[in-house]
Amino acid sequence: MQPVEVEDAWNLGIGMVVAVHPDFVPTTHEAAAAHGIESFTIGRVTDQPPASAQVTGARTVSGTKGIVAGAVTLHGSYCV
């Protein structure tokens, strides 16, 4: 499998995902750190159709595991 296929198929050990409004991202990271929990921003939920990725160059995932409820634009890299 190619890395992109693996990213789409497995959770890559993320463990838990919290979706928050963009305004609350910094506060959420601060709260996690205050409790000794390392946190990362792993994506952004958007209502843009997957075709928007062709315009921006971003990788957008939609319809993963049979769920169709918007799309997620992936950015950055995961920690190894």
Helices and strands as residue ranges (DSSP letters): H 3-9, G 22-24, H 25-34, E 43-46, H 52-56, E 59-61, G 64-66, E 71-74
